[in-house]
Amino acid sequence: MHHLTLEWFFPFFQGLLLGILAMLLHEAGHLVAALAIGIRVKRIGLRWKGLYTVREAGPPAKNIVISLAGPCVNLLLIATWPWWPTFGLANLCYTFFNLLPLQGSDGDRVLKCWHQMRRPVTINSSSSRAA
């Protein structure tokens, strides 16, 4: 009969902690990008899905840069794979799933901003007339 020992839980907790580290660095990427391009960060929080940031609404092009900054950090951290395979894998997974266009993901925000930028500009003729 097999007995559960603390040693049995180590891989689970190691993966969990490395996933949390990947998430923290991902969110740091968003924060640094927002501050670097002049978008004010209002709040940083934690909810059941993980960390999140609330920032001023910026133009779509800046929002694309900010949204891609987090996955770019994780993409760079995949390079740790040869020295730290578990951390490299955590970052690979984090990059992949964040770029999927699922509701609330970075991929979803990039897609929405891209559509905003591609939308034709309409000029309201009644507002351009002299009163």
Short mmCIF file of the C-alpha atoms (twelve columns), coordinates in Angstrom:
data_MODEL
# 
_entry.id   MODEL 
# 
loop_
_atom_site.group_PDB 
_atom_site.id 
_atom_site.type_symbol 
_atom_site.label_atom_id 
_atom_site.label_alt_id 
_atom_site.label_comp_id 
_atom_site.label_asym_id 
_atom_site.label_seq_id 
_atom_site.Cartn_x 
_atom_site.Cartn_y 
_atom_site.Cartn_z 
_atom_site.pdbx_PDB_model_num 
ATOM 1   C CA . MET A 1   0.000   0.000  0.000   1 
ATOM 2   C CA . HIS A 2   1.271   3.465  -0.897  1 
ATOM 3   C CA . HIS A 3   1.403   6.146  1.733   1 
ATOM 4   C CA . LEU A 4   1.134   9.806  0.914   1 
ATOM 5   C CA . THR A 5   4.169   11.638 2.123   1 
ATOM 6   C CA . LEU A 6   5.085   15.273 1.924   1 
ATOM 7   C CA . GLU A 7   7.575   14.375 -0.804  1 
ATOM 8   C CA . TRP A 8   4.671   13.319 -3.040  1 
ATOM 9   C CA . PHE A 9   3.228   16.864 -2.979  1 
ATOM 10  C CA . PHE A 10  6.500   18.619 -3.863  1 
ATOM 11  C CA . PRO A 11  6.060   18.589 -7.691  1 
ATOM 12  C CA . PHE A 12  2.542   20.011 -7.341  1 
ATOM 13  C CA . PHE A 13  3.589   22.841 -5.044  1 
ATOM 14  C CA . GLN A 14  6.711   23.541 -7.104  1 
ATOM 15  C CA . GLY A 15  4.575   23.908 -10.241 1 
ATOM 16  C CA . LEU A 16  2.062   26.057 -8.377  1 
ATOM 17  C CA . LEU A 17  4.731   28.415 -7.043  1 
ATOM 18  C CA . LEU A 18  6.463   28.686 -10.421 1 
ATOM 19  C CA . GLY A 19  3.100   29.447 -12.035 1 
ATOM 20  C CA . ILE A 20  2.522   32.224 -9.497  1 
ATOM 21  C CA . LEU A 21  6.009   33.599 -10.193 1 
ATOM 22  C CA . ALA A 22  5.281   33.548 -13.951 1 
ATOM 23  C CA . MET A 23  2.004   35.395 -13.275 1 
ATOM 24  C CA . LEU A 24  3.716   38.047 -11.120 1 
ATOM 25  C CA . LEU A 25  6.354   38.719 -13.776 1 
ATOM 26  C CA . HIS A 26  3.629   38.804 -16.462 1 
ATOM 27  C CA . GLU A 27  1.701   41.480 -14.556 1 
ATOM 28  C CA . ALA A 28  4.931   43.400 -13.929 1 
ATOM 29  C CA . GLY A 29  5.350   43.519 -17.718 1 
ATOM 30  C CA . HIS A 30  1.923   45.149 -18.058 1 
ATOM 31  C CA . LEU A 31  2.743   47.674 -15.317 1 
ATOM 32  C CA . VAL A 32  6.114   48.666 -16.717 1 
ATOM 33  C CA . ALA A 33  4.680   49.046 -20.232 1 
ATOM 34  C CA . ALA A 34  1.759   51.165 -19.009 1 
ATOM 35  C CA . LEU A 35  4.010   53.474 -17.020 1 
ATOM 36  C CA . ALA A 36  6.564   53.677 -19.848 1 
ATOM 37  C CA . ILE A 37  4.004   54.906 -22.378 1 
ATOM 38  C CA . GLY A 38  2.213   57.283 -20.013 1 
ATOM 39  C CA . ILE A 39  -0.899  55.343 -18.981 1 
ATOM 40  C CA . ARG A 40  -1.702  55.725 -15.281 1 
ATOM 41  C CA . VAL A 41  -2.258  52.515 -13.300 1 
ATOM 42  C CA . LYS A 42  -5.177  52.979 -10.903 1 
ATOM 43  C CA . ARG A 43  -5.161  49.688 -9.021  1 
ATOM 44  C CA . ILE A 44  -3.506  46.290 -8.778  1 
ATOM 45  C CA . GLY A 45  -5.580  43.482 -7.347  1 
ATOM 46  C CA . LEU A 46  -6.052  39.773 -6.865  1 
ATOM 47  C CA . ARG A 47  -9.140  37.742 -7.744  1 
ATOM 48  C CA . TRP A 48  -9.820  34.045 -8.199  1 
ATOM 49  C CA . LYS A 49  -8.326  34.071 -11.722 1 
ATOM 50  C CA . GLY A 50  -5.123  35.741 -10.561 1 
ATOM 51  C CA . LEU A 51  -3.580  39.203 -10.459 1 
ATOM 52  C CA . TYR A 52  -5.021  42.065 -12.467 1 
ATOM 53  C CA . THR A 53  -4.399  45.748 -13.109 1 
ATOM 54  C CA . VAL A 54  -6.880  48.576 -13.607 1 
ATOM 55  C CA . ARG A 55  -5.545  51.472 -15.633 1 
ATOM 56  C CA . GLU A 56  -6.719  54.580 -17.416 1 
ATOM 57  C CA . ALA A 57  -8.352  53.970 -20.754 1 
ATOM 58  C CA . GLY A 58  -5.772  54.762 -23.379 1 
ATOM 59  C CA . PRO A 59  -5.876  54.767 -27.155 1 
ATOM 60  C CA . PRO A 60  -6.111  51.340 -28.834 1 
ATOM 61  C CA . ALA A 61  -2.491  51.365 -30.049 1 
ATOM 62  C CA . LYS A 62  -1.158  51.922 -26.512 1 
ATOM 63  C CA . ASN A 63  -3.541  49.295 -25.143 1 
ATOM 64  C CA . ILE A 64  -2.175  46.760 -27.633 1 
ATOM 65  C CA . VAL A 65  1.377   47.477 -26.444 1 
ATOM 66  C CA . ILE A 66  0.349   47.120 -22.793 1 
ATOM 67  C CA . SER A 67  -1.652  43.944 -23.465 1 
ATOM 68  C CA . LEU A 68  1.252   42.315 -25.322 1 
ATOM 69  C CA . ALA A 69  3.849   43.318 -22.712 1 
ATOM 70  C CA . GLY A 70  2.828   40.603 -20.233 1 
ATOM 71  C CA . PRO A 71  2.971   37.713 -22.724 1 
ATOM 72  C CA . CYS A 72  6.263   39.122 -24.092 1 
ATOM 73  C CA . VAL A 73  7.798   38.863 -20.614 1 
ATOM 74  C CA . ASN A 74  6.679   35.225 -20.410 1 
ATOM 75  C CA . LEU A 75  7.945   34.608 -23.940 1 
ATOM 76  C CA . LEU A 76  11.381  35.878 -22.914 1 
ATOM 77  C CA . LEU A 77  11.305  33.743 -19.760 1 
ATOM 78  C CA . ILE A 78  10.790  30.592 -21.838 1 
ATOM 79  C CA . ALA A 79  14.527  30.988 -22.484 1 
ATOM 80  C CA . THR A 80  15.085  29.702 -18.924 1 
ATOM 81  C CA . TRP A 81  14.020  26.235 -20.145 1 
ATOM 82  C CA . PRO A 82  17.561  24.759 -20.454 1 
ATOM 83  C CA . TRP A 83  18.407  25.701 -16.842 1 
ATOM 84  C CA . TRP A 84  14.963  25.512 -15.237 1 
ATOM 85  C CA . PRO A 85  12.612  23.368 -17.359 1 
ATOM 86  C CA . THR A 86  9.617   23.638 -15.017 1 
ATOM 87  C CA . PHE A 87  9.765   27.444 -15.006 1 
ATOM 88  C CA . GLY A 88  10.253  27.503 -18.779 1 
ATOM 89  C CA . LEU A 89  7.174   25.292 -19.181 1 
ATOM 90  C CA . ALA A 90  5.126   27.492 -16.823 1 
ATOM 91  C CA . ASN A 91  5.978   30.525 -18.954 1 
ATOM 92  C CA . LEU A 92  5.222   28.686 -22.196 1 
ATOM 93  C CA . CYS A 93  1.776   27.755 -20.898 1 
ATOM 94  C CA . TYR A 94  1.163   31.256 -19.548 1 
ATOM 95  C CA . THR A 95  2.153   32.826 -22.885 1 
ATOM 96  C CA . PHE A 96  0.015   30.465 -24.941 1 
ATOM 97  C CA . PHE A 97  -3.162  30.742 -22.884 1 
ATOM 98  C CA . ASN A 98  -2.900  34.519 -22.449 1 
ATOM 99  C CA . LEU A 99  -2.663  35.074 -26.192 1 
ATOM 100 C CA . LEU A 100 -5.789  33.043 -26.942 1 
ATOM 101 C CA . PRO A 101 -8.723  35.363 -27.691 1 
ATOM 102 C CA . LEU A 102 -10.732 34.179 -24.670 1 
ATOM 103 C CA . GLN A 103 -12.895 36.655 -22.773 1 
ATOM 104 C CA . GLY A 104 -10.750 38.771 -20.451 1 
ATOM 105 C CA . SER A 105 -7.413  37.529 -21.825 1 
ATOM 106 C CA . ASP A 106 -4.649  39.639 -23.298 1 
ATOM 107 C CA . GLY A 107 -5.367  38.076 -26.685 1 
ATOM 108 C CA . ASP A 108 -8.994  39.213 -26.419 1 
ATOM 109 C CA . ARG A 109 -7.911  42.782 -25.566 1 
ATOM 110 C CA . VAL A 110 -5.446  42.881 -28.469 1 
ATOM 111 C CA . LEU A 111 -8.137  41.671 -30.868 1 
ATOM 112 C CA . LYS A 112 -10.676 44.248 -29.623 1 
ATOM 113 C CA . CYS A 113 -8.138  47.075 -29.886 1 
ATOM 114 C CA . TRP A 114 -7.102  45.911 -33.350 1 
ATOM 115 C CA . HIS A 115 -10.748 46.019 -34.483 1 
ATOM 116 C CA . GLN A 116 -11.123 49.510 -32.990 1 
ATOM 117 C CA . MET A 117 -8.093  50.706 -34.927 1 
ATOM 118 C CA . ARG A 118 -9.333  49.137 -38.173 1 
ATOM 119 C CA . ARG A 119 -12.858 50.558 -37.870 1 
ATOM 120 C CA . PRO A 120 -13.490 53.324 -40.408 1 
ATOM 121 C CA . VAL A 121 -13.777 56.786 -38.921 1 
ATOM 122 C CA . THR A 122 -17.187 58.362 -39.461 1 
ATOM 123 C CA . ILE A 123 -17.721 62.097 -39.287 1 
ATOM 124 C CA . ASN A 124 -21.047 63.314 -38.019 1 
ATOM 125 C CA . SER A 125 -22.127 65.943 -40.573 1 
ATOM 126 C CA . SER A 126 -24.517 67.682 -38.156 1 
ATOM 127 C CA . SER A 127 -21.721 68.442 -35.690 1 
ATOM 128 C CA . SER A 128 -19.519 70.029 -38.366 1 
ATOM 129 C CA . ARG A 129 -22.091 72.675 -39.371 1 
ATOM 130 C CA . ALA A 130 -21.975 76.189 -38.012 1 
ATOM 131 C CA . ALA A 131 -24.824 77.029 -35.625 1 
# 
